[in-house]
Amino acid sequence: MRSGSATKARSQSPLPLFAARLGGNASASQKGGAKGARRPDMVRLDPLIHERTRLAILTVLVMAPGGCSFSDLRDTLSLTDGNLTTHLRTLEEAGLVERFKEGAGRASSTTVQLSAGGRESFRNYLDQLETLVRAARGR
């Protein structure tokens, strides 16, 4: 039941990784607000995606709409088979990537591609990152 726990942990992240002031003065309700309520001036970078290796994997996959072979992904990112497998399992359990295996044994090949949900999550991540960058630059 790892997939349930990975998704549950991801959706229950209590705090955003970064906060950015988006301009203007915060209203009293934004300053105090209900416990756990999302503040409009907070940027939430998904920790599942923000982890360096998983971000690299998703970046390669977003640039390869038809998917990428396991070996090409491994070689492009200079990862070991075990490291790539572990990160792919995490991303797959969260519904961000899909793996397709053809053949058996040494003649098998695995293709990895971004799922529709993964593409949307990656876009949301980039939107949040852009908001953070704009806030940091004072725009």
Secondary structure as UniProt FT lines:
FT   HELIX           2..11
FT   STRAND          18..19
FT   HELIX           28..32
FT   TURN            35..36
FT   TURN            40..41
FT   STRAND          42..43
FT   HELIX           47..50
FT   HELIX           52..62
FT   TURN            65..66
FT   STRAND          68..69
FT   HELIX           70..77
FT   HELIX           81..93
FT   TURN            94..95
FT   STRAND          97..102
FT   HELIX           105..107
FT   STRAND          109..114
FT   HELIX           116..137
//
